Amino acid sequence: MSHDEEDTRVPPVSLRRQRGAGGAKALLLTVFGEFVLPHSAPVWTSTLLHVLAGLDVEEKSARQALTRLAADRWIVSERVGRRVRWALTDHGRALLTEGAERIYSFGRDRESWDGRWLVLLASVPETKRDLRHRLRNGLTWAGMGSPAPGVWISPHVSREPEAKQVVESLGLDAEVLSFCGPFGGIGSESEMVEQAWHLGELAASYEDFVREFAGMRPAPGDEVLLDQTRLVHAWRRFPRLDPQLPLDLLPPHWIGVRAANVFKDLHRQWHDSAQARWAELAANG
């Protein structure tokens, strides 16, 4: 999913009370990514309204969300008689494909760490709030954290090109400095990690995810399709919230590892049944 659509705050996991056009738009993106992206066929408005209704989204909000996605060039409409169906644009397909790759692979493997840090000095004046917000969004999506104002860090030095792309896209390449190297002898590395990523809040969010989904056993039909949508929608936020720190920097028995296994196992278990129900709904319109 596009990182422009996300919020950096750790959210409550439950989606059973999703309300409003903003929430509907995010859910609709999840539906398109999970069920429309793998196929080339457009989808009827009635099918999308049926699924969103099952996710407690009112029809008015659902229709507003469709309009907003079309305005943002994610989807395009086609009228067939008195009915309307929707297809992903090339732009929407590219962004959802990128997001899907990150979402479905997230949390499975941890790279070994050589102890080096990537450090960016990137200070933007308070008067340029929009620029500060866009920089924060971009660097956060790249997995970087900020332990102090104007300082961004990541234990993944291989992400420097991604960070550079963010900086250059905002015209800040002449004002930002980068360094790579090990932590020095002053201060606490673990305290720096906590200040940058607030691991306690992240762990609580993972615990909420596991608590909500680990025991689910949905029945075939709408139930498994809706629970699959909720599962993916809840999980899609973690690639933004979790920088995938090396195990050396995480507390023992890190809950994120268990949460990733829960997502992977449930998504695999529910996949065929959920896709079959989607195909049935899409065919019947």
PyMOL commands that set and color helices and strands:
alter all, ss='L'
color gray80, all
select helices_A, chain A and resi 3-5+20-36+45-54+59-71+90-105+129-141+157-169+189-197+199-213+222-235+238-241+247-249+255-284
alter helices_A, ss='H'
color red, helices_A
select strands_A, chain A and resi 43-44+75-80+83-88+116-121+145-148+151-154+177-182
alter strands_A, ss='S'
color yellow, strands_A
deselect
rebuild
show_as cartoon
